Amino acid sequence: MVRVRSQNAFTLVELLVVIAIIGTLVGLLLPAVQSAREAARRSDCGNKLRQLALAVTNHESAKQCFPSAAITKPSPGPAGAYSGATGITAGAAWSIMILPYMDDQSRYDKFNFNLTFGGCFNADNYRSTNNIEQRKRHPNFICPSSPNGTLVSPAAGVDGPYAGTSFFAVIGGGTTTGSLPNCVTPGPTVPTNEVPCTAWGYRPMAASGPMFMNSKARVAHITDGTSKSLLIGESRYSQLMNTNNVWNSGNTSCEYTWASGIYPGTNGFLIGGVIAAKLLNPSCDPATANCEQSTSHDNFGSFHVGGAYFATSDAAIVWLDDNVSVTVLRNLGNACDGAGRLPD
């Protein structure tokens, strides 16, 4: 008698069902994996901001003042001139001055503070010792959520790593409707309650935050209280790559780095700081020229979903939702208007 051996095997229908189930499970798990990764990147971003804020407050303890958002030095030209062509040269930015308090004395020592500093770089300009260092990447200033973290840029040398930043000094808060005389060089050295200027060069300027141009503010000058005054914030509006992978700085000629302070050319402007003037994360594509020009000076925002991180003047890290009112944000940016408060 011949026995027929049965074979255990999947039919085509069964195989297709199994594949469909696996595909469904992968589809369900992938968003969770991506969400977990972004949560890790967001946490790392907050930790980096915390280290920068601690370095700034340690600078205040050691030097008896917060670092200036950017330093200007006089050069031949009319008194009170704001244009680099008629009166100022660029000194170091706050991000350079805090390096010793970030356990990065070796990087700090590579700068020559007797020389000028650059503000906006391209592949050909600024070949001095300081400018070369300013164009080298510093990982502590890039939020991991930023898509620019893995880019290369011709302005960093020979297509070196992107040397930009995700973090900017809060130079003040309020509507940008003030008059230019309030912000001429050298300007005030301690926070004032003046309305931010309509333009300094061709971008607004403020002097009501803990760090601004040529400031020498101390904790005592933060009359709203250090826990109610913003010190540093995230911004994604900083010379981002456009969709054609062409470097975009409004005029496509130069880019900012983590060490940029003042661009001292004709109609110069402050780079290392932003005014708390508008709602967070405006509906503007940061990869376009018009967006960069219209938002980089008075908008904070991030690549996170729903808001952005800020450090207060006591080095605490706070998360502000996109729906925070512009009035609250402006008051937090002004260190001495008596109205600063964190949202509930």
C-alpha positions in Angstrom: 0.0 0.0 0.0 1.4 3.4 -1.1 1.2 6.2 1.4 0.9 9.7 0.1 2.9 12.1 2.2 1.2 15.4 2.8 3.2 18.6 2.4 2.7 21.6 4.7 3.1 24.7 2.6 1.6 28.1 2.2 -0.8 28.7 -0.6 -0.4 31.8 -2.7 -3.4 33.4 -1.0 -2.0 32.6 2.5 1.4 34.1 1.5 -0.2 37.3 0.3 -2.2 37.6 3.5 1.0 37.2 5.6 2.8 39.9 3.5 -0.2 42.2 3.9 -0.2 41.7 7.7 3.6 42.4 7.9 3.1 45.5 5.7 0.4 46.8 8.0 2.5 46.2 11.1 5.4 48.1 9.5 3.1 50.9 8.6 1.9 51.1 12.1 5.4 50.9 13.7 7.2 53.4 11.3 5.5 56.5 12.6 6.2 55.4 16.2 9.8 54.9 15.4 10.1 58.3 13.6 8.3 59.9 16.6 10.7 58.3 19.0 13.7 59.5 17.0 12.4 63.1 16.8 11.7 63.0 20.6 15.4 62.1 21.1 16.5 64.8 18.7 14.3 67.3 20.5 15.7 66.3 23.9 19.2 66.7 22.6 18.3 70.1 21.2 17.1 71.2 24.6 20.2 69.9 26.2 22.5 71.9 23.8 20.5 75.0 24.5 20.9 74.4 28.2 24.7 74.2 27.9 24.8 77.5 25.9 22.6 79.2 28.5 24.8 78.0 31.3 27.8 79.3 29.5 26.2 82.7 29.1 25.3 82.9 32.8 28.7 81.7 33.8 30.2 84.5 31.6 28.0 87.0 33.5 29.3 85.6 36.9 32.9 85.8 35.8 32.9 89.0 33.8 30.1 90.8 35.7 28.0 91.1 32.5 26.3 89.0 29.9 28.2 88.9 26.6 27.2 91.3 23.9 25.2 89.7 21.1 27.8 91.3 18.9 30.6 93.8 19.4 31.3 96.8 17.1 34.5 98.8 17.0 34.7 102.4 15.8 36.3 103.0 12.4 36.7 106.2 10.4 33.4 107.8 9.7 30.7 110.1 11.1 29.8 109.8 14.8 26.8 107.6 15.4 27.0 105.9 12.0 25.3 102.6 11.7 26.6 101.5 8.3 29.9 99.6 8.2 31.0 101.7 5.3 30.7 104.8 7.4 31.7 104.1 10.9 32.0 100.5 12.4 33.9 97.3 12.1 32.8 94.0 13.4 34.0 92.4 16.7 33.2 89.0 18.2 29.8 87.6 18.7 28.3 86.2 22.0 28.8 82.7 20.7 32.5 83.2 20.5 32.8 84.9 23.9 31.2 82.0 25.8 33.5 79.3 24.4 35.8 79.3 27.5 32.6 78.6 29.6 31.8 75.6 27.4 35.1 73.9 28.1 36.2 75.0 24.7 39.2 77.2 25.5 41.2 75.7 22.7 38.7 76.9 20.1 38.5 80.4 21.8 42.3 80.7 21.6 42.3 80.3 17.9 40.6 83.7 17.5 42.6 86.9 17.4 40.6 89.6 19.1 42.8 92.3 17.6 41.5 91.5 14.2 38.0 92.1 12.8 35.4 89.4 12.5 33.2 88.5 9.5 29.4 88.3 9.5 28.2 86.8 6.2 30.4 84.4 4.3 30.7 82.9 0.9 33.3 80.7 -0.8 35.6 83.5 -1.7 35.5 86.3 0.9 37.0 86.6 4.4 40.3 84.7 4.5 41.6 86.1 7.8 42.4 83.9 10.7 39.2 84.8 12.5 37.0 84.3 9.4 38.4 80.9 8.7 37.6 79.8 12.3 34.1 81.4 12.0 33.4 79.2 9.0 34.2 75.9 10.8 31.4 73.9 12.2 30.7 73.9 15.9 28.3 70.9 16.8 27.0 72.6 20.0 25.2 75.2 17.9 23.2 72.9 15.6 19.9 71.4 16.8 19.7 67.7 15.6 16.2 68.3 14.3 17.6 70.8 11.7 17.9 69.3 8.2 21.0 71.4 7.7 23.0 69.4 10.2 24.3 67.1 7.5 24.8 69.6 4.7 28.1 70.8 3.2 28.6 74.4 2.2 31.2 76.0 0.0 31.4 78.9 2.4 32.9 76.6 5.1 36.0 76.1 3.0 36.2 73.4 0.3 32.7 72.2 0.7 33.1 71.7 4.4 30.4 70.9 6.9 27.6 73.5 7.3 28.7 75.9 10.0 25.4 77.5 10.8 23.4 77.8 14.0 20.0 77.0 15.4 20.3 79.3 18.4 20.2 83.1 18.6 20.4 85.7 21.3 17.2 87.4 22.3 18.1 91.1 21.7 14.7 92.5 22.8 11.0 92.3 22.4 8.2 94.4 21.0 6.9 95.8 17.7 9.6 96.9 15.3 8.2 100.4 14.9 10.8 102.6 16.7 13.0 105.2 15.2 16.6 104.7 14.1 18.2 107.2 16.6 17.4 104.8 19.4 19.8 102.2 17.9 22.8 104.0 16.4 26.3 102.9 17.2 27.5 102.7 19.9 24.0 102.7 21.4 23.0 101.8 25.0 24.9 99.2 27.0 22.1 98.2 29.4 18.6 97.1 28.5 16.2 99.9 27.7 12.4 99.9 27.4 12.6 101.5 23.9 10.5 100.1 21.1 12.8 98.2 18.7 13.9 100.2 15.7 12.2 100.0 12.3 15.6 99.5 10.7 19.3 99.4 11.6 20.9 99.2 8.2 18.1 97.4 6.5 16.9 95.1 9.4 15.3 96.0 12.7 17.4 96.4 15.9 16.5 96.2 19.6 18.2 96.9 22.9 15.8 95.6 25.5 17.0 92.0 25.9 19.9 90.6 28.1 22.2 90.5 25.1 22.3 93.0 22.2 24.8 95.0 20.2 27.6 96.3 22.5 25.5 95.5 25.6 27.0 95.1 29.1 23.9 94.0 30.9 24.1 92.3 34.4 21.6 90.3 36.2 20.6 93.4 38.1 19.5 95.0 34.9 17.0 92.2 34.2 14.3 94.0 36.2 11.5 91.6 35.1 13.4 88.8 36.7 15.7 86.3 35.1 13.1 83.6 35.0 10.7 85.9 33.1 13.2 87.1 30.5 14.3 85.2 27.4 18.0 84.8 26.8 18.4 82.5 23.8 15.9 81.0 21.4 15.7 78.6 18.5 15.3 79.9 14.9 15.1 78.0 11.7 15.2 81.2 9.6 18.9 81.4 9.1 20.2 81.0 5.5 18.7 77.7 4.7 19.2 75.6 1.6 16.5 76.1 -1.0 14.8 73.3 -3.0 17.4 73.5 -5.7 20.3 73.0 -3.3 21.6 76.5 -4.0 22.7 78.4 -0.9 20.2 81.1 -0.2 20.9 84.2 1.8 18.3 86.5 0.3 20.8 87.6 -2.4 22.3 84.1 -2.7 25.8 85.6 -2.0 26.6 84.7 1.6 25.6 82.7 4.6 25.6 83.1 8.4 27.5 80.8 10.8 27.4 80.0 14.5 30.0 82.7 15.0 28.5 85.5 13.0 27.8 88.7 14.9 27.6 91.9 12.8 27.6 92.2 9.0 29.4 95.6 8.8 28.9 96.3 5.1 26.9 99.2 3.7 23.5 99.0 5.3 25.0 96.5 7.8 22.9 94.4 10.2 23.1 92.3 13.3 23.2 88.6 12.7 23.7 87.0 16.1 20.4 88.0 17.6 16.7 88.1 16.9 13.9 90.3 18.2 10.9 88.6 19.8 8.4 90.5 17.6 6.1 88.1 15.8 4.4 84.8 16.3 6.5 81.6 16.4 7.0 79.6 13.3 5.3 81.8 10.7 3.9 80.1 7.6 6.9 80.9 5.6 9.2 78.5 3.8 12.7 79.2 5.2 14.3 77.9 2.0 13.2 80.9 0.0 14.9 84.3 -0.3 11.8 86.4 0.6 11.2 84.3 3.7 14.7 84.6 5.0 14.8 88.4 4.4 11.5 89.0 6.1 11.7 86.7 9.1 15.3 86.1 10.2 15.5 89.3 12.2 12.2 89.1 14.1 11.0 85.6 14.1 11.8 82.6 16.3 10.8 79.1 15.4 12.1 75.5 15.1 11.9 72.3 13.1 10.1 70.6 15.9 6.3 70.2 15.7 4.2 72.7 17.7 6.7 75.2 19.1 10.3 76.0 20.0 12.8 75.9 22.9 14.0 79.0 24.7 16.4 79.6 27.5 15.5 82.2 30.1 18.1 84.4 31.7 18.6 82.0 34.6 19.5 79.2 32.2 16.2 77.4 32.5 14.8 75.7 29.4 11.2 76.4 28.5 9.1 75.2 25.6 6.8 77.8 24.0 3.9 76.5 21.9 3.3 78.0 18.4 0.0 79.4 19.7 1.7 81.6 22.4 0.3 85.1 22.0 2.6 87.6 20.4 2.1 89.9 23.3 3.4 87.3 25.8 6.4 86.6 23.5 7.3 90.3 23.1 7.1 90.9 26.9 9.3 87.9 27.5 11.8 89.3 25.0 11.9 92.7 26.9 13.9 92.3 30.1 12.7 95.5 31.7 9.1 96.3 30.7 7.6 94.9 33.9 5.3 92.6 32.0 7.3 89.4 31.4 5.6 86.2 32.3 5.7 82.6 31.1 2.4 81.3 29.7 0.4 79.0 32.0 
